[in-house]
Amino acid sequence: MKTILTALAALALGATAQATPVPPRPVVAYDEMMVLTPGLEFLGYSRISTIEACEAETKTDHTALLTDSDFEDFERCLISYN
């Protein structure tokens, strides 16, 4: 009986976790120009549209990243598109 209750509780928790929608990402243009983001070169090349989307999300210009927080936010955004 305890096993059944545990399974039902896990199922209920899983259902609420899946109810949160993930925002859609833009369609990738595979022939689009790719560039390195200054200060985040270790991530490799990124598409221009990805950089523009991350600029909009983080409200920072990719050429004017100054603080650790700016770099971390922009890095997190670029990785989320990967």
KAWOZI-V657600 format. One record per pair of residues at least 24 apart in sequence whose C-alpha atoms are under 8 Angstrom apart, sorted by the first residue. I is the first residue (numbers start at 1). GAP is how many residues later the second one is. D is the distance in whole Angstrom. If there is no record, write none. Layout:
BEGIN
i=I gap=GAP d=D
i=I gap=GAP d=D
END
This chain:
BEGIN
i=25 gap=56 d=7
i=37 gap=25 d=7
i=37 gap=26 d=7
i=38 gap=24 d=7
i=38 gap=25 d=7
i=39 gap=32 d=8
i=40 gap=31 d=8
i=40 gap=35 d=7
i=46 gap=32 d=8
i=50 gap=28 d=7
i=50 gap=31 d=7
i=51 gap=27 d=7
i=54 gap=24 d=7
END
